[in-house]
Amino acid sequence: MSVIYLLISVSIAVAIGFFIAFIKAVKSGQYDDDYTPSVRMLFDDELKQSPDKQLNTKPKKQI
């Protein structure tokens, strides 16, 4: 039974260590994305379609 207490305490200590490392990484700007906004502006026109410029894929029937 004492082994379970030892394993639980060690796993909690490791989890706290990883959590502290994660918080430090977030605060230091490790996860800031500087690349995507510059690329997003290049593909911005392709993603947006105005309602008056809809693409008609079906050919119109002639009578």
C-alpha positions as CSV (number, residue, x, y, z in Angstrom):
1,M,0.0,0.0,0.0
2,S,2.9,2.3,0.7
3,V,4.0,1.9,-3.0
4,I,0.8,3.4,-4.2
5,Y,1.2,6.5,-2.0
6,L,4.8,6.8,-3.3
7,L,3.7,6.5,-7.0
8,I,0.8,9.0,-6.5
9,S,3.0,11.5,-4.9
10,V,5.7,11.2,-7.6
11,S,3.1,11.4,-10.4
12,I,1.7,14.6,-8.8
13,A,5.1,16.1,-8.5
14,V,5.8,15.3,-12.2
15,A,2.5,16.8,-13.2
16,I,3.1,20.0,-11.2
17,G,6.6,20.2,-12.9
18,F,5.0,19.9,-16.4
19,F,2.4,22.5,-15.5
20,I,5.0,25.0,-14.3
21,A,7.0,24.4,-17.5
22,F,3.9,25.0,-19.6
23,I,3.0,28.2,-17.7
24,K,6.6,29.5,-18.2
25,A,6.5,28.7,-21.9
26,V,3.2,30.5,-22.4
27,K,4.4,33.6,-20.5
28,S,7.6,33.7,-22.4
29,G,5.8,33.8,-25.8
30,Q,6.7,30.3,-26.9
31,Y,3.2,29.8,-28.4
32,D,2.9,33.2,-30.1
33,D,2.3,32.7,-33.8
34,D,4.0,35.3,-35.9
35,Y,4.0,33.5,-39.2
36,T,0.3,32.7,-39.8
37,P,-1.1,36.3,-39.9
38,S,1.4,37.3,-42.6
39,V,0.4,34.3,-44.7
40,R,-3.3,34.7,-44.0
41,M,-3.4,38.0,-45.7
42,L,-2.2,36.4,-48.9
43,F,-5.1,33.9,-49.0
44,D,-7.7,36.3,-47.6
45,D,-9.3,37.1,-51.0
46,E,-9.7,33.4,-51.9
47,L,-11.7,32.7,-48.7
48,K,-14.2,35.6,-48.9
49,Q,-16.9,35.8,-51.6
50,S,-19.3,38.6,-51.8
51,P,-22.9,37.7,-52.4
52,D,-23.1,39.7,-55.6
53,K,-20.2,37.8,-57.1
54,Q,-21.4,34.2,-56.7
55,L,-20.1,31.6,-59.0
56,N,-22.6,29.9,-61.3
57,T,-21.4,26.4,-62.1
58,K,-24.5,25.3,-64.0
59,P,-24.8,26.4,-67.6
60,K,-28.0,28.3,-68.4
61,K,-30.4,26.5,-70.6
62,Q,-31.3,28.1,-73.9
63,I,-34.8,27.8,-75.3
